[in-house]
């Protein structure tokens, strides 16, 4: 079963992290990736740029219109994700608890089962 673990980021929380906490997060993600690759559960991971660099495409008058930024009032945003192939939801939850963000107050991880995937391989 494929699960997407979405890392929810609060910039105010990130700004208050100590150097040690930042290092712990970086090293923790590296260890998490290595461990899930070793077990054959890792499919992909991506870190996303700040929402200020995004574009939004939505319909306006029946035509797609492109605007800068998400313009959604929210203190959190999707900072990145892991795509994993695991036995079941319990394993996905177990792995999510190992991601360093799970130990930082103010950060969150959202788990969602993948309903359809085309990973582009031949």
N, C-alpha and C positions, 0 to 999 in steps of 0.2 A: 504494500500500500504506500502510495506517495503522499507525503505531507509537506506543506509549505509552512515554515516557521518564519513569521514576519517580525522583524525587530522594530518596535515602536520607540522612537527617540523623542526626548524632550530636551531641546537645546539648553534650557535653563539648568537642567540637571547636569548635562555634559560640561557646561562652563564651570560648575562647582567641583568637579572631580579633582582629586589630588593627582600628582604625578604618579604616585604608586597605584592608584585606582586605574588610571589610564593605561599604565603598563600591564596591570592585571587583566584588563579587558583585552588588550592586544594579544598578550601571550595566551590568554584563555581561548580566544577564537582560534588561534593557530593550533593549539592542542586539540580543540574540538574537531577541527577540520581533519587533522592527522588521524585522530581516533576513529571518526566515522568513515574515513577513506579506508582505513585498515580493516574495518568490519564490513566493508562493501555497502554501507548505508548512504554514503555521500553521493549526491548527483551534481549539485551546483550550489554556489554561494555568490551573492553580489552585494556590494555596498553601494548605496546610491548617494548622489550629490545632494546638497542642501536644496530644499524646495524652491528657494529663490532663483535657482537656475532652471526651473522647469517651464514647460509650455503646456497649455491646456487647449485641447481641440474639442469644441462642442458645437452643436447645431445652432445656427442663428438664422432665422428666416429660411430654413430648409437647406442651408449651405453650411459646410464646416467652417468655423471661424477659429483662428489661433490667437491666443492671448498669452501674456507672460504670467508666470507664477500661478499657484493653485488658487489663490484668493479664497481659501477656506479658512475661517477662523478656528484654529485649533492649536493647542500648545504642543501637540505631538504630531509626528509625521513618520512615514515609513522610511527607515534608514537603510534597510537592506533585508536580505532573506537568505534562508537555507532551504534547499529542496532536498529532501531525504526519501529514501525508499526503505521502509521499515515493516516489520511484521504486523503491527497493529497500532491503534491509537495510544495504548498504554506505553509502548516503546517510544512513540513520538513525544509524549509528555515527559518520559524519563530523560530523553535526550535534551529537550528544551530546558529542563531544570539544570543541565550541565553547562549551558551557555552562560558566560560570565555576566551578561546583562541581567539575568534572573536574580542576581545577588545585589543589584544596585537599586536602592529605593528611587522610584520615579521613572524607571525604565520598565518596559513590558515586552513580552513575547506573545504573539497571537499564533495559534496553530490552526491550520485548515487542511482538511483532506483535499487532495487534488482530484477533480472530477474528470479532467481530460488533459492529456499532455502530448505534445509533439515536440520533441527535443531536437528536431532537425537532422538527426543522424540518417544518412543515406537511405 
